[in-house]
Amino acid sequence: MSNSKDICKQDTDKVLLVEGINDCHVVMSLCQAHQIPETFGIYQCGSDVGVLQRLNALISRPNPPQVIGVLLDADNSVAGRWDSIESKLSHYKYPLSKNPSVAGSIVQSVTNKPKLGFWLMPNNQDTGMLEDFCAELADPESLKFAKECVELASQKQVVTFKDVHRSKAVIHTYLAWQDEPGYPLGKAITSQALRPHSEIAVQFTDWLKALFS
């Protein structure tokens, strides 16, 4: 592929739908670290709504992909996010479980429809987003200090981020202290500033391998 935009816009027979460019590069970096074969493409949809819309469009088209993976932030409600997925799939008769699997959900194909997989960031059970997942790859002591720094900055009223984005502020504070400072999330995994063999990263890549194998 000629550039990152192309890499994150791959329409293939096995495809992982993600919200944004950071999700795309985190997945690619983890696949590289865990030596996962390039058997699937990644398609950046621009938003959570975009992911669900594209999921619906791919399932309903005449020749759907063989496998569709879905990567979504749980945001402020895991149950709410799962309900939105269930609602989107309701007329396809997929046997969706009541709750997402802790290890990442995999739903076998139904007649003439793709096999599906779902991972809700960070870990399929807690509220949060991609940055909360990446925080689990950080050095715990350094991350704890980053949280304290962000909290102190908040108390001193020198921050302007919304509280919902606190985890973004923390992880990027942590990355500002690394060699080299300020790497984006994907590159931070490649450089080992974020540890690609942390427990949650292994669980996630195991889900990818099981889904796309």
Number of C-alpha atoms within 10 A of each C-alpha: 8 6 7 11 13 13 17 24 18 18 16 17 15 22 22 28 29 27 22 20 18 18 23 24 21 21 21 22 19 21 19 15 16 15 10 15 11 10 12 19 20 25 27 23 20 13 14 18 13 16 22 21 13 15 21 15 12 17 21 14 10 10 12 17 19 17 23 28 28 21 23 27 26 24 18 13 14 22 17 12 19 21 14 14 18 17 10 14 17 12 8 13 10 18 13 17 12 10 14 20 15 13 16 23 21 21 18 15 14 13 8 13 22 23 20 26 21 25 24 27 24 25 26 23 19 17 18 22 22 24 23 20 20 25 21 20 22 22 14 11 9 14 19 14 14 21 19 13 16 20 16 13 13 15 10 9 9 10 13 8 11 8 10 12 12 16 20 18 21 23 23 18 20 25 23 14 14 15 12 11 14 15 18 13 22 20 17 24 25 19 16 15 21 23 20 26 16 14 11 17 21 14 16 21 21 15 20 22 14 12 22 20 12
